[in-house]
Structures are given as C-alpha cells and as structure tokens.
Amino acid sequence: TESFASSWPNLVCEELEAECHTAAWSGYGMVKNCCGGDTLMSDVWLRTLASTPSDDASDPHGTTAENLWNFTSWIPDLVV
C-alpha cells in the first residue's frame, strides 16, 4: 500500500482503539535500500529524530548520543 492509513498495522490499531507507533520511511530497507544511500531503516528506528546522522562521518549507521531513542520512556502493553 502507498498509504500508511490503509495499512494493516494502522487498521488494527484503529480497531483496537490503541496508540500506534510506527517507524517507516519510503525506500529504506532493513538490510539494503531500494534507491541507494548508506543509512538503513535498521539504523533509523533507534533514533528519536530519524534524520539526525552520526557526528562521525565514517559511521553512516549511527547517530548522536542525545538522539538515541530511550526504550524505557514508553513501554507498550502489546507489540503487533
């Protein structure tokens, strides 16, 4: 689907009246991107702000220490 609003994760959340958190970026893959680039989705989901890169130019997969997502700040009741 081209619209997240029509995707099954969003529809399930709506049906269950659940809060939905999604990490999605068109063209980014977990292992390889469809359209080039070194930053992968497996890098982005660790970030608070997806577009904040590493301070280290030789590390396209990292981010700044301040930008790492704190996984203890929000704990879901369920993961789909």
N, C-alpha and C positions, 0 to 999 in steps of 0.2 A: 504494500500500500504506500501511497505517497503522502498520506495524511496521518499523523500520529493519532489524531482524534478518532479515526476509523480503525485503528489497530486493536488487536485483541487485548493487550495489556491495559490500555485505556478503557476499553469497553467493560472489562472485568472489574476494574476499579470503580467505574461509574455504577455498575450493577450492585456492587457490594457497599456502595457509598463510602469507599475507602480513599485515603490520601494516597496519591500516586506519585512516586519519584522515579524519574526515568533519565537515563544517560543515553542520548542519541545524537549523532552528528552525521549528516548525509555524506557518504563516501568514505568514512573512516571505518576500517576493519580492525578486528582483534589481533590479526597477525599481519595483514597486508591491506593497504588502502586500494580502492578501485582506481584512483586518479593520481597516484604518486604522493610524495611527502613522507617524512620520517616519523611524524607523530602519529601514534596509533590510538584507537579507542581504548585499548587496554592501558594506555597512559592517561588519557583524559579523565576516565571515571574516578581516578584517585585525586583529582583536583577540585578545589572549591570553585574556581573560575577556570573553565576549560581552556581558554585561550592564553593563559599565563604560562609562558615557557620556562625552562630552566635558566638559571643565571649562568650555567656552564654551557658554552656554545658547543662543546663536544658531546653533550648529552641531550639529544633531541627527545628523549623519552621522559625526562624529569620535569620538575617544576621547582619553585622556590619553597623553602621550608614553611613559610607562612601560608602558602596556598594549598598545602596538603589537606584533604578532607579529614575531619575528625569523626571517625566512625562511631565514637561513643556519644556524640552530641545528639544523635537521633537513632533510636533503636526500634525497628519495625516489629509489629506483632506477627506479621506474616510476610514472606517473600514469595512472589509468584514467578 
